Amino acid sequence: MEAFTPEPRPCWIAGRPEQGAETLAVLHPFDGTEVATVAVPGPEQVERAVAAAASVAKEFRRTPAHVRAEALLRVSRGLAERAEEISETITAENGKPLKWAEVEVTRAVNVFRFAAEEARRFSGALQRLDTDAGGEGRMALVRRAPRGPVLAVSPFNFPLNLVAHKVAPALAVGAPVVVKPASATPMSALLLGEVLADAGFPEGAFSVLPVRGRDMKTLITDERLPVISFTGSTGVGWDITEAAPRKHVVMELGSNSAAVILPDWPDLAGAAQRIATFGNYQAGQSCIAVQRVIVHRDAADEFVPLLVEAVRDLITGDPHDPAVEVGPLVDEDNAKRVESWVREAVDAGAELLTGGERIGSSLEPTVVLNAPRDAKLWREEAFGPVLAVSVADSVEDAFTQVNDTDYGLQAGIFTRDVTVAFEAAAELEVGGLIVGDVPSYRADQMPYGGVKGSGTGREGVRSAMEDFTEERTVVLTGIAL
């Protein structure tokens, strides 16, 4: 299905499509061809979008839950009906293989369905106060109310689903949302705008503003947007908190996630396949893609060759080919950066086991053994198709290596030993631990977020709804219990 038109794709100002003050060309990461142009709103349009969000906030938060839920279900159905078109759009602007783009659309469909369900049951709580003599005859009603309109700043790597994870919870609690998609991948968010426009939300409940990154500061500092939900690089995230210190900021800032393989795991070939796939499935451009592989010495001789073989077997090429598993990085500059990190590690003594060659924006899936602990490939987030393998002498050594980073989003551990699994849960400094699989597993309804340099707050529909709201207490007097 043809996903694009030659006319600039409009931005969305207070729920209405508009052409912008200028246009932005969207380039296909695989070959650099122009796939579309989008409208970039000017300052006056941005002002109208924010003003509309602020003006509709009171009305929207009082919208009955069933009305919001039905509108969210219409979004879910609308995305499902246009799944083929949206998948092609994701692949064209992002470069991820079509098979993974299709998975992303399915997940976004579910996110809006989850939000519809949560909108119906998201409620307050009663708290009895007569547990103290001074509270006799009194009861507290604790309810949650939106903090205000949400600024949703999304990254390029999941141009639909990470937008959904911000938009759906905001609309579910009755908070207007202003979306700033990544400049490299704005089209999926604009397509979502089309679906939202047909769902029945009040005017001003949403806007999609593909402004350039340099023009984002106005939105970040605008007091009418008291909540910021940001997913992206660590530097930009902390810059946002400094620029808006009085706002409620939810941030997911990435990681260099580790997978631990222990000798009791009965299927090392299966573990190798999972790690190869989810270290490279979007050219490594996922915050919870496997980057570091820590294998116990007793399993290393068998496991490492299996991993290298699994990585070599991955199918690379044009991401529109349904058979392709690994496509390009988002642009050539990022491919060159990851290539240089690999070269730096090898020059410092690491062993290149496979891969490492770059053509344009595509980098061969790569495995490096024994990268120095101060190498970028070990310490930083590569966000590329590279696995850094290390050998651990014991379970304790493996856990120490997992924690040897400034990040802490998720980790995976391949073990059947329940005691070790609980020990890992206690010792590992991560927001999520996946036992028996890669750290890349994420259910869209579960709490998701990190510790240390991986951010603050939690995504996952229910968790985000709580982050976007605040408790308000009403004390009822003269209550007979």
BELRA-V721332 format. One record per residue. N is the residue number from 0. SS is DSSP state (a for helix, b for strand, c for the rest). PHI is phi in whole degrees, -180 to 180 (NA if undefined). Layout:
BEGIN
n:ss:phi
N:SS:PHI
N:SS:PHI
END
This chain:
BEGIN
n:ss:phi
0:c:NA
1:c:-73
2:c:-97
3:c:-131
4:c:-125
5:c:-72
6:c:-79
7:c:-58
8:b:-72
9:c:-71
10:b:-84
11:b:-121
12:b:-112
13:c:52
14:c:83
15:b:-123
16:b:-77
17:b:-143
18:c:-76
19:c:-106
20:c:-75
21:b:-152
22:b:-126
23:b:-128
24:b:-84
25:b:-105
26:b:-108
27:c:-75
28:c:-61
29:c:-71
30:c:-129
31:c:78
32:c:-73
33:b:-81
34:b:-102
35:b:-174
36:b:-123
37:b:-127
38:b:-80
39:b:-104
40:c:-69
41:c:-89
42:a:-56
43:a:-66
44:a:-70
45:a:-61
46:a:-62
47:a:-66
48:a:-64
49:a:-68
50:a:-62
51:a:-65
52:a:-62
53:a:-66
54:a:-73
55:a:-92
56:a:-58
57:a:-66
58:a:-62
59:a:-69
60:a:-69
61:c:-94
62:c:-63
63:c:-57
64:a:-58
65:a:-66
66:a:-70
67:a:-63
68:a:-63
69:a:-65
70:a:-64
71:a:-66
72:a:-64
73:a:-65
74:a:-64
75:a:-58
76:a:-67
77:a:-63
78:a:-65
79:a:-63
80:a:-66
81:c:-109
82:a:-58
83:a:-64
84:a:-61
85:a:-70
86:a:-61
87:a:-62
88:a:-66
89:a:-58
90:a:-64
91:a:-67
92:a:-90
93:a:-104
94:c:89
95:c:-73
96:c:-54
97:a:-56
98:a:-62
99:a:-82
100:a:-64
101:a:-64
102:a:-63
103:a:-62
104:a:-63
105:a:-59
106:a:-64
107:a:-64
108:a:-56
109:a:-69
110:a:-59
111:a:-70
112:a:-68
113:a:-58
114:a:-63
115:a:-62
116:a:-66
117:a:-68
118:a:-60
119:a:-76
120:a:-111
121:c:-71
122:c:-146
123:c:-101
124:b:-149
125:b:-96
126:b:-129
127:b:-74
128:c:-109
129:c:-79
130:c:-70
131:c:-127
132:a:-57
133:a:-70
134:a:-105
135:c:-60
136:c:78
137:b:-126
138:b:-144
139:b:-104
140:b:-105
141:b:-104
142:b:-123
143:b:-116
144:b:-128
145:b:-58
146:c:-69
147:c:141
148:c:-57
149:b:-109
150:b:-94
151:b:-107
152:b:-109
153:c:-114
154:c:-94
155:c:-83
156:c:-76
157:c:-128
158:c:-70
159:c:-110
160:a:-69
161:a:-75
162:a:-69
163:a:-58
164:a:-70
165:a:-104
166:a:-71
167:a:-61
168:a:-64
169:a:-63
170:a:-67
171:a:-64
172:a:-92
173:c:86
174:c:-107
175:c:-60
176:b:-136
177:b:-113
178:b:-99
179:b:-115
180:c:-76
181:c:-62
182:c:-63
183:c:-75
184:c:-139
185:c:-87
186:a:-71
187:a:-63
188:a:-66
189:a:-70
190:a:-64
191:a:-59
192:a:-57
193:a:-62
194:a:-69
195:a:-61
196:a:-64
197:c:-96
198:c:-93
199:c:98
200:c:-74
201:c:-66
202:c:-60
203:c:97
204:c:-70
205:b:-149
206:b:-142
207:b:-124
208:c:-120
209:c:-79
210:c:-72
211:c:-71
212:a:-55
213:a:-68
214:a:-97
215:c:-77
216:a:-59
217:a:-58
218:a:-69
219:a:-64
220:a:-92
221:c:-69
222:c:-68
223:c:-78
224:c:-117
225:c:-76
226:b:-121
227:b:-123
228:b:-112
229:b:-124
230:b:-126
231:c:168
232:c:-74
233:a:-62
234:a:-60
235:a:-65
236:a:-60
237:a:-70
238:a:-62
239:a:-64
240:a:-65
241:a:-73
242:a:-76
243:c:-133
244:c:-67
245:c:-97
246:c:-92
247:b:-88
248:b:-115
249:b:-109
250:b:-133
251:b:-119
252:c:-110
253:c:96
254:c:-170
255:c:-133
256:c:-61
257:b:-111
258:b:-116
259:b:-106
260:b:-115
261:c:-106
262:c:-68
263:c:-80
264:c:-70
265:c:-79
266:c:-127
267:a:-67
268:a:-64
269:a:-65
270:a:-63
271:a:-61
272:a:-65
273:a:-63
274:a:-68
275:a:-60
276:a:-64
277:a:-92
278:a:-90
279:a:-131
280:c:-62
281:c:-127
282:c:55
283:c:74
284:c:-91
285:c:-139
286:c:-61
287:c:-113
288:c:-62
289:c:-67
290:c:-118
291:b:-110
292:b:-118
293:b:-114
294:b:-113
295:b:-63
296:a:-56
297:a:-71
298:a:-113
299:a:-64
300:a:-62
301:a:-85
302:a:-75
303:a:-59
304:a:-61
305:a:-64
306:a:-65
307:a:-60
308:a:-63
309:a:-64
310:a:-68
311:a:-64
312:c:-80
313:c:-65
314:c:-90
315:b:-112
316:c:141
317:c:-64
318:c:-67
319:c:-77
320:c:-74
321:c:-59
322:c:-83
323:c:-71
324:c:-104
325:b:-130
326:c:-105
327:c:-80
328:c:-76
329:c:-66
330:c:-161
331:a:-69
332:a:-60
333:a:-69
334:a:-63
335:a:-64
336:a:-62
337:a:-64
338:a:-58
339:a:-69
340:a:-67
341:a:-63
342:a:-62
343:a:-61
344:a:-66
345:a:-66
346:a:-62
347:c:-92
348:c:120
349:c:-72
350:b:-106
351:b:-83
352:b:-90
353:b:-167
354:c:81
355:c:96
356:c:-89
357:b:-120
358:b:-129
359:c:61
360:c:-92
361:b:-103
362:b:-120
363:c:-58
364:c:-54
365:b:-127
366:b:-127
367:b:-123
368:b:-106
369:c:62
370:c:-67
371:c:-58
372:c:-66
373:c:-98
374:c:-73
375:a:-57
376:a:-63
377:a:-98
378:a:-90
379:c:-104
380:c:-91
381:c:-72
382:c:52
383:c:-155
384:c:-81
385:b:-135
386:b:-116
387:b:-102
388:b:-98
389:b:-134
390:b:-104
391:b:-112
392:c:-83
393:c:-160
394:a:-62
395:a:-63
396:a:-63
397:a:-61
398:a:-65
399:a:-61
400:a:-66
401:a:-57
402:a:-80
403:c:-80
404:c:-164
405:c:-82
406:c:-103
407:c:-167
408:c:-89
409:b:-142
410:b:-138
411:b:-122
412:b:-137
413:b:-93
414:c:-153
415:c:-107
416:c:-87
417:a:-63
418:a:-62
419:a:-65
420:a:-61
421:a:-70
422:a:-63
423:a:-62
424:a:-61
425:a:-81
426:a:-95
427:c:-79
428:c:-91
429:c:-141
430:c:-78
431:b:-146
432:b:-120
433:b:-106
434:b:-94
435:c:86
436:c:-162
437:c:-73
438:c:-70
439:c:-79
440:c:-71
441:c:-147
442:c:-94
443:c:-69
444:c:-95
445:c:-91
446:c:-60
447:b:-143
448:c:172
449:c:-126
450:c:-123
451:a:54
452:a:-81
453:a:-89
454:b:123
455:b:-139
456:c:81
457:c:-138
458:b:-96
459:c:93
460:a:-55
461:a:-63
462:a:-63
463:a:-67
464:a:-60
465:a:-69
466:a:-67
467:c:-85
468:b:-126
469:b:-136
470:b:-75
471:b:-130
472:b:-113
473:b:-118
474:b:-99
475:b:-98
476:b:-110
477:c:79
478:c:-97
479:c:-94
480:c:-95
END
